[in-house]
Amino acid sequence: MITINIPNKKIIQAKHLVLDYNGTIAIDGTLIFGVEEKLNFLANTINIHVITADTFGKAQQNLKNTHCKCTIIKGQKQAIYKQKFIATLGSKNVIAIGNGLNDSLMLKSAVLGIVVIQDEGASIKTMVNADIICKNILDALDLLSNPLRISATLRN
């Protein structure tokens, strides 16, 4: 569990980290260098889930050495599927990270939503639904390893 104390707001006790794949932890289907190590480190304290449409068909293979569960979603209404996935885990227990429009509801539903802006960019709607914006996934994952950074960003 990751505990984050946000002064004058709330205490977050997250049991799950839910991540989008492409555009978030991967670029053009390839896992970003350094992500595997950071996820495996975080897996000691939080359950990690990757939920993806798997545009390039590489997610499960690229995540085989990572301590996370990978869920491939198909078809329409991916944003709603991701939102429901968060709900099944208990939204107050979930930190979500994404970048695309189909991540917007997921970030809004999670107790803490983080959007990353990398090579693929990020949807404006997703940015509005996030609590924090990071310039890349490595910085976002470092926030989770250093919760005082999150407290400093979100305090009133």
C-alpha beads as a LAMMPS data file, in Angstrom:
LAMMPS data file: protein, C-alpha beads

156 atoms
155 bonds

1 atom types
1 bond types

-500.0 500.0 xlo xhi
-500.0 500.0 ylo yhi
-500.0 500.0 zlo zhi

Masses

1 110.0

Atoms # bond

1 1 1 0.000 0.000 0.000
2 1 1 1.144 3.532 -0.729
3 1 1 0.027 6.141 1.787
4 1 1 -0.086 9.794 0.775
5 1 1 -1.022 12.486 3.279
6 1 1 -2.270 15.576 1.466
7 1 1 -2.350 18.467 3.966
8 1 1 -5.776 20.071 4.457
9 1 1 -7.361 17.511 2.123
10 1 1 -7.191 13.765 2.645
11 1 1 -5.075 10.700 3.279
12 1 1 -4.809 8.334 0.315
13 1 1 -4.175 4.666 0.995
14 1 1 -3.740 3.157 -2.442
15 1 1 -3.645 -0.601 -2.924
16 1 1 -3.636 -0.566 -6.737
17 1 1 -1.791 1.246 -9.501
18 1 1 -3.537 1.096 -12.886
19 1 1 -1.588 2.103 -15.968
20 1 1 -2.365 2.532 -19.622
21 1 1 0.247 0.951 -21.899
22 1 1 0.927 2.752 -25.172
23 1 1 1.696 6.428 -24.758
24 1 1 2.015 5.936 -21.003
25 1 1 4.584 3.219 -20.219
26 1 1 5.420 2.425 -23.846
27 1 1 6.063 4.382 -27.020
28 1 1 4.982 2.790 -30.312
29 1 1 4.481 -0.516 -28.488
30 1 1 7.959 -0.632 -26.908
31 1 1 8.336 -0.349 -23.140
32 1 1 10.153 2.851 -22.170
33 1 1 13.660 2.256 -20.819
34 1 1 13.649 2.220 -17.015
35 1 1 9.927 1.485 -16.606
36 1 1 10.349 -2.244 -15.955
37 1 1 12.716 -1.634 -13.042
38 1 1 10.535 1.083 -11.511
39 1 1 7.381 -1.055 -11.780
40 1 1 9.108 -4.051 -10.204
41 1 1 10.314 -1.836 -7.347
42 1 1 6.802 -0.427 -6.796
43 1 1 5.283 -3.937 -6.957
44 1 1 6.726 -4.504 -3.482
45 1 1 4.212 -1.985 -2.089
46 1 1 1.258 -1.839 -4.499
47 1 1 -0.628 -4.139 -6.913
48 1 1 0.091 -3.091 -10.481
49 1 1 -2.342 -3.472 -13.376
50 1 1 -1.829 -2.515 -17.018
51 1 1 -5.011 -2.091 -19.027
52 1 1 -4.622 -1.533 -22.743
53 1 1 -6.128 -1.820 -26.198
54 1 1 -2.644 -3.083 -27.163
55 1 1 -2.550 -1.217 -30.479
56 1 1 0.814 -2.726 -31.442
57 1 1 0.174 -6.222 -30.039
58 1 1 3.314 -6.208 -27.860
59 1 1 2.071 -5.465 -24.340
60 1 1 2.001 -8.936 -22.811
61 1 1 5.349 -9.927 -24.313
62 1 1 7.019 -6.683 -23.223
63 1 1 5.605 -6.953 -19.695
64 1 1 6.564 -10.616 -19.143
65 1 1 9.383 -9.695 -16.716
66 1 1 7.297 -7.122 -14.878
67 1 1 5.338 -7.867 -11.715
68 1 1 1.966 -6.690 -12.989
69 1 1 -1.292 -7.990 -14.413
70 1 1 -1.968 -7.081 -18.033
71 1 1 -5.543 -6.808 -19.319
72 1 1 -6.153 -6.408 -23.065
73 1 1 -9.410 -4.669 -23.996
74 1 1 -11.005 -4.716 -27.425
75 1 1 -13.745 -2.854 -29.201
76 1 1 -15.574 0.372 -28.522
77 1 1 -16.131 2.287 -25.285
78 1 1 -12.649 1.686 -23.914
79 1 1 -12.886 4.694 -21.602
80 1 1 -15.986 3.225 -19.946
81 1 1 -14.342 -0.195 -19.649
82 1 1 -11.316 1.369 -17.941
83 1 1 -13.588 3.342 -15.603
84 1 1 -15.440 0.147 -14.640
85 1 1 -12.122 -1.611 -14.080
86 1 1 -11.175 1.099 -11.561
87 1 1 -14.569 0.710 -9.875
88 1 1 -14.111 -3.060 -9.452
89 1 1 -10.839 -2.413 -7.599
90 1 1 -12.504 0.258 -5.454
91 1 1 -11.758 3.714 -6.835
92 1 1 -10.673 5.108 -3.445
93 1 1 -7.866 2.503 -3.476
94 1 1 -6.561 3.233 -6.978
95 1 1 -3.912 5.490 -8.456
96 1 1 -4.220 5.677 -12.249
97 1 1 -1.763 6.900 -14.860
98 1 1 -2.581 7.495 -18.521
99 1 1 -2.447 9.950 -21.394
100 1 1 -5.085 9.225 -24.026
101 1 1 -8.727 10.146 -24.299
102 1 1 -9.678 6.575 -23.388
103 1 1 -7.902 7.159 -20.041
104 1 1 -9.909 10.257 -19.120
105 1 1 -12.634 8.527 -17.080
106 1 1 -10.105 6.219 -15.441
107 1 1 -8.094 9.172 -14.127
108 1 1 -11.241 10.980 -13.018
109 1 1 -12.513 7.910 -11.124
110 1 1 -9.288 7.026 -9.335
111 1 1 -8.475 8.578 -5.961
112 1 1 -5.378 9.995 -7.675
113 1 1 -5.082 10.476 -11.430
114 1 1 -1.781 11.278 -13.106
115 1 1 -1.452 12.199 -16.759
116 1 1 1.857 11.942 -18.617
117 1 1 2.823 13.982 -21.656
118 1 1 5.387 12.150 -23.767
119 1 1 5.969 11.461 -27.478
120 1 1 2.288 10.662 -28.072
121 1 1 1.070 13.758 -26.248
122 1 1 -1.963 13.799 -23.982
123 1 1 -5.666 14.436 -24.429
124 1 1 -6.889 17.764 -23.058
125 1 1 -9.900 16.019 -21.518
126 1 1 -7.593 13.566 -19.766
127 1 1 -5.418 16.413 -18.508
128 1 1 -8.470 18.149 -17.037
129 1 1 -9.521 14.918 -15.287
130 1 1 -6.074 14.370 -13.738
131 1 1 -4.874 15.555 -10.357
132 1 1 -1.240 15.800 -11.461
133 1 1 0.484 16.265 -14.824
134 1 1 3.984 14.832 -15.321
135 1 1 6.343 15.281 -18.245
136 1 1 7.080 11.542 -18.441
137 1 1 6.300 8.169 -16.891
138 1 1 9.605 7.917 -15.027
139 1 1 8.802 11.126 -13.147
140 1 1 5.267 9.886 -12.442
141 1 1 6.531 6.583 -11.037
142 1 1 9.128 8.441 -8.957
143 1 1 6.265 10.408 -7.367
144 1 1 4.842 7.140 -6.087
145 1 1 8.202 6.199 -4.598
146 1 1 8.377 9.633 -2.936
147 1 1 4.831 10.420 -1.713
148 1 1 5.933 13.689 -0.073
149 1 1 6.297 15.088 -3.601
150 1 1 2.614 14.377 -4.202
151 1 1 1.718 15.976 -0.865
152 1 1 3.659 19.095 -1.838
153 1 1 1.976 19.282 -5.239
154 1 1 -1.608 18.804 -4.020
155 1 1 -1.635 20.702 -0.723
156 1 1 -3.960 23.691 -0.297

Bonds

1 1 1 2
2 1 2 3
3 1 3 4
4 1 4 5
5 1 5 6
6 1 6 7
7 1 7 8
8 1 8 9
9 1 9 10
10 1 10 11
11 1 11 12
12 1 12 13
13 1 13 14
14 1 14 15
15 1 15 16
16 1 16 17
17 1 17 18
18 1 18 19
19 1 19 20
20 1 20 21
21 1 21 22
22 1 22 23
23 1 23 24
24 1 24 25
25 1 25 26
26 1 26 27
27 1 27 28
28 1 28 29
29 1 29 30
30 1 30 31
31 1 31 32
32 1 32 33
33 1 33 34
34 1 34 35
35 1 35 36
36 1 36 37
37 1 37 38
38 1 38 39
39 1 39 40
40 1 40 41
41 1 41 42
42 1 42 43
43 1 43 44
44 1 44 45
45 1 45 46
46 1 46 47
47 1 47 48
48 1 48 49
49 1 49 50
50 1 50 51
51 1 51 52
52 1 52 53
53 1 53 54
54 1 54 55
55 1 55 56
56 1 56 57
57 1 57 58
58 1 58 59
59 1 59 60
60 1 60 61
61 1 61 62
62 1 62 63
63 1 63 64
64 1 64 65
65 1 65 66
66 1 66 67
67 1 67 68
68 1 68 69
69 1 69 70
70 1 70 71
71 1 71 72
72 1 72 73
73 1 73 74
74 1 74 75
75 1 75 76
76 1 76 77
77 1 77 78
78 1 78 79
79 1 79 80
80 1 80 81
81 1 81 82
82 1 82 83
83 1 83 84
84 1 84 85
85 1 85 86
86 1 86 87
87 1 87 88
88 1 88 89
89 1 89 90
90 1 90 91
91 1 91 92
92 1 92 93
93 1 93 94
94 1 94 95
95 1 95 96
96 1 96 97
97 1 97 98
98 1 98 99
99 1 99 100
100 1 100 101
101 1 101 102
102 1 102 103
103 1 103 104
104 1 104 105
105 1 105 106
106 1 106 107
107 1 107 108
108 1 108 109
109 1 109 110
110 1 110 111
111 1 111 112
112 1 112 113
113 1 113 114
114 1 114 115
115 1 115 116
116 1 116 117
117 1 117 118
118 1 118 119
119 1 119 120
120 1 120 121
121 1 121 122
122 1 122 123
123 1 123 124
124 1 124 125
125 1 125 126
126 1 126 127
127 1 127 128
128 1 128 129
129 1 129 130
130 1 130 131
131 1 131 132
132 1 132 133
133 1 133 134
134 1 134 135
135 1 135 136
136 1 136 137
137 1 137 138
138 1 138 139
139 1 139 140
140 1 140 141
141 1 141 142
142 1 142 143
143 1 143 144
144 1 144 145
145 1 145 146
146 1 146 147
147 1 147 148
148 1 148 149
149 1 149 150
150 1 150 151
151 1 151 152
152 1 152 153
153 1 153 154
154 1 154 155
155 1 155 156
